[in-house]
Amino acid sequence: MSYSVGQVAGFAGVTVRTLHHYDEIGLLVPGGRTHAGHRRYTDADLDRLQQILFYRELGFPLDEVAALLDDPAADPQDHLRRQHDLLTARIEQLQKMAAAVEHAMEARTMGIQLTPEERFEVFGDKDPEQYREEAEQRWGNTEAYAESQRRAATYTKEDWKRIQAEVDDWQERYAALVDAGEEPTGEAATDLAEEHREHIGRWYFEVSYEMHRCFAEMYVSDERFKAFYDAVRPGLAEHLRGAILANAERRTS
């Protein structure tokens, strides 16, 4: 079997001009010619072209490729072994680069583009990405999650400081309400529950009353969320659950 220069160019994904150049510099001289002088490539020529393209992809200049392929001490197995080692090293390097880019993308997506010092300044000892991976697993395919990511990506340091200030103020007022013995079903508690819902809607995504009910159950069923709210004031998670449920009932009935 022999192949025309056009066929080989199609097989290898190179141009006819490239094959002509390889012939001219003696890197890949076709094994045959037609009576009209047209190049004809053999299977052995295709094997050599494959080796050339492997080395070119690995960054070797053409003169070095020629020296490697024409080395009488090397056989095809040696070339494959060398290329495998080089490709493995390239893959490892690319994987490291991909991991670094992915990390940068995640940071960009979260919109938390702050230095470590600024994070402590804005969020104190609370890590804004603490539940990011779990949130993505639970709600990553939802429009609400996508909307929260779109909004967060636009926030500045001052925006995050304002968000945290609102959270701190709300927590202080809700803790005072619990200390005062207010019932979860009372107007003061349900008003703060509504404020809680509106805060999420204002900064992250719109929260329906049904979704807010789901959040309320999660705040007591998930021990981490329960610990977060109970750290503000013991019993606050359960109290907030009752207030959210009462508020939803009050505003949708």
C-alpha positions in Angstrom: 0.0 0.0 0.0 1.1 3.5 -0.7 -0.6 6.8 -0.2 -0.6 10.2 -1.9 0.6 13.3 -0.2 -3.0 14.6 0.0 -4.1 11.3 1.7 -1.3 11.5 4.2 -2.0 15.1 5.0 -5.6 14.1 5.8 -4.6 11.1 7.9 -2.1 13.1 10.0 -3.9 16.5 10.2 -1.0 18.4 8.6 -0.8 20.4 5.5 0.5 19.2 2.1 3.0 22.1 2.4 4.3 20.7 5.7 4.9 17.3 4.1 6.7 18.9 1.1 8.9 20.8 3.6 9.8 17.6 5.5 10.7 16.0 2.2 12.9 18.9 1.2 14.9 18.9 4.4 15.3 15.1 4.4 13.2 14.6 7.5 10.5 12.5 5.8 11.4 11.4 2.3 8.5 9.4 0.8 9.4 5.8 -0.1 8.1 6.0 -3.6 7.2 8.2 -6.6 4.8 7.7 -9.4 5.9 7.8 -13.1 4.8 11.5 -13.1 7.1 12.2 -10.1 4.3 12.5 -7.5 5.2 11.5 -3.9 3.9 8.1 -2.6 4.1 7.3 1.1 4.5 3.8 2.5 3.3 2.4 5.9 6.9 2.8 7.1 6.7 6.5 6.1 3.5 6.9 8.1 5.2 5.4 11.2 8.1 7.9 10.8 5.6 10.7 10.4 3.9 9.7 13.6 7.2 9.8 15.4 7.9 13.2 14.0 4.6 14.6 15.1 5.0 13.2 18.6 8.3 14.9 19.0 7.1 18.1 17.5 4.2 18.1 19.9 6.7 17.7 22.8 8.5 20.8 21.6 11.5 19.3 19.8 13.0 21.4 16.9 13.1 19.6 13.6 16.9 19.2 13.5 16.7 17.4 16.9 13.8 15.2 15.7 15.9 14.2 12.7 18.9 13.3 14.9 16.7 11.2 17.2 15.0 9.3 14.4 18.2 8.7 12.5 20.2 7.5 15.5 21.3 4.0 14.5 21.4 2.9 18.2 17.7 3.6 18.7 14.8 1.4 17.6 11.1 2.2 17.4 10.5 0.8 20.9 13.1 3.3 22.3 11.3 6.2 20.7 8.0 5.1 22.1 9.4 4.6 25.6 11.1 8.1 25.5 7.9 9.7 24.2 5.8 7.9 26.9 8.1 9.2 29.6 8.0 12.8 28.2 4.3 12.7 27.7 3.8 11.4 31.3 5.9 14.3 32.6 3.9 16.7 30.4 0.6 15.3 31.7 1.7 15.7 35.3 2.7 19.3 34.7 -0.5 20.1 32.9 -2.6 18.5 35.7 -0.8 20.7 38.2 -1.5 23.8 36.0 -5.2 22.7 35.6 -5.5 22.3 39.4 -4.1 25.8 39.9 -6.5 27.3 37.3 -9.4 25.4 38.8 -8.6 26.8 42.2 -8.4 30.3 40.8 -11.8 29.8 39.0 -13.4 28.6 42.2 -12.2 31.7 44.0 -13.4 33.9 41.2 -16.8 32.2 41.1 -17.3 32.7 44.9 -16.6 36.4 44.4 -14.5 36.3 47.6 -11.5 38.1 46.1 -10.0 39.2 49.4 -6.6 38.7 50.9 -6.3 36.6 54.1 -6.1 39.8 56.2 -9.2 41.2 54.5 -11.1 37.9 55.1 -10.4 38.1 58.8 -11.3 41.8 58.8 -14.7 41.2 57.1 -15.7 37.7 58.3 -13.8 37.3 61.6 -13.4 33.6 62.4 -16.2 32.6 60.0 -15.1 31.1 56.7 -17.4 32.3 53.9 -16.5 29.2 51.9 -17.0 26.7 54.7 -20.1 25.1 53.2 -19.4 26.0 49.5 -18.6 22.4 48.4 -21.7 21.0 50.2 -23.9 23.8 48.9 -22.7 23.0 45.3 -23.4 19.3 45.8 -26.9 20.0 47.2 -28.0 22.9 45.0 -25.4 23.3 42.3 -27.9 22.5 39.5 -30.5 24.9 40.7 -31.2 28.4 39.4 -31.0 29.8 42.9 -27.5 28.6 43.4 -26.5 29.9 39.9 -28.0 33.3 40.8 -26.1 33.4 44.1 -22.8 32.8 42.3 -23.6 35.4 39.7 -24.3 38.0 42.4 -21.4 37.1 44.6 -18.9 37.5 41.7 -19.8 41.2 41.5 -19.4 42.0 45.2 -16.6 44.2 46.5 -14.9 44.1 49.9 -17.3 46.9 51.0 -20.3 44.8 49.9 -19.1 41.9 51.9 -18.6 44.1 54.9 -22.1 45.4 54.6 -23.5 41.9 54.3 -21.7 40.8 57.4 -22.8 43.9 59.3 -26.4 43.1 58.5 -25.9 39.5 59.7 -24.3 40.7 62.9 -27.0 43.2 63.6 -29.8 40.7 62.9 -28.2 38.1 65.2 -27.8 40.6 68.0 -31.5 41.5 67.8 -32.7 37.9 67.5 -30.5 36.9 70.5 -32.1 39.7 72.5 -35.5 38.5 71.5 -34.8 35.0 72.7 -33.4 36.4 76.0 -36.6 38.4 76.5 -38.6 35.2 76.3 -40.5 36.1 73.1 -42.5 33.3 71.5 -41.5 32.1 68.0 -45.0 32.7 66.9 -45.1 36.3 68.1 -45.0 39.3 65.9 -41.5 40.3 66.9 -40.0 36.9 66.0 -41.9 36.5 62.7 -40.8 40.0 61.7 -37.2 39.0 62.2 -37.8 35.7 60.3 -39.2 37.8 57.4 -36.1 40.0 57.6 -33.9 36.8 57.5 -35.7 35.8 54.3 -35.4 39.2 52.7 -31.7 39.4 53.5 -31.0 36.2 51.5 -33.2 37.5 48.7 -31.5 40.9 48.6 -27.9 39.5 48.5 -28.0 36.0 47.1 -31.3 34.7 45.5 -35.0 35.0 45.8 -36.4 32.8 48.6 -40.0 31.7 48.5 -41.8 30.9 51.7 -41.8 27.2 50.8 -38.0 27.4 50.4 -37.7 29.3 53.7 -39.6 26.5 55.4 -37.1 24.0 54.0 -34.2 26.2 55.4 -35.9 26.2 58.8 -36.0 22.4 59.0 -32.4 22.3 57.9 -31.3 24.7 60.6 -32.3 22.1 63.3 -31.8 18.8 61.4 -28.2 19.6 60.3 -26.0 19.7 63.3 -23.6 22.2 61.7 -26.3 24.8 61.0 -27.8 24.2 64.4 -24.4 24.7 66.0 -24.0 27.9 64.0 -27.2 29.5 65.3 -27.0 28.1 68.8 -23.5 29.6 69.1 -25.3 33.0 68.8 -27.6 32.0 71.6 -28.4 28.5 72.9 -31.8 27.4 71.5 -31.8 30.0 68.8 -31.9 27.4 65.9 -35.1 25.8 67.2 -36.6 29.2 68.0 -35.8 30.5 64.5 -37.3 27.4 62.9 -40.6 28.1 64.7 -40.5 31.8 63.7 -39.9 31.0 60.0 -42.7 28.5 59.9 -45.1 30.9 61.7 -44.1 33.7 59.4 -44.6 31.6 56.3 -48.0 30.6 57.6 -49.0 34.1 58.5 -48.0 35.6 55.1 -49.3 32.9 52.8 -52.6 32.1 54.5 
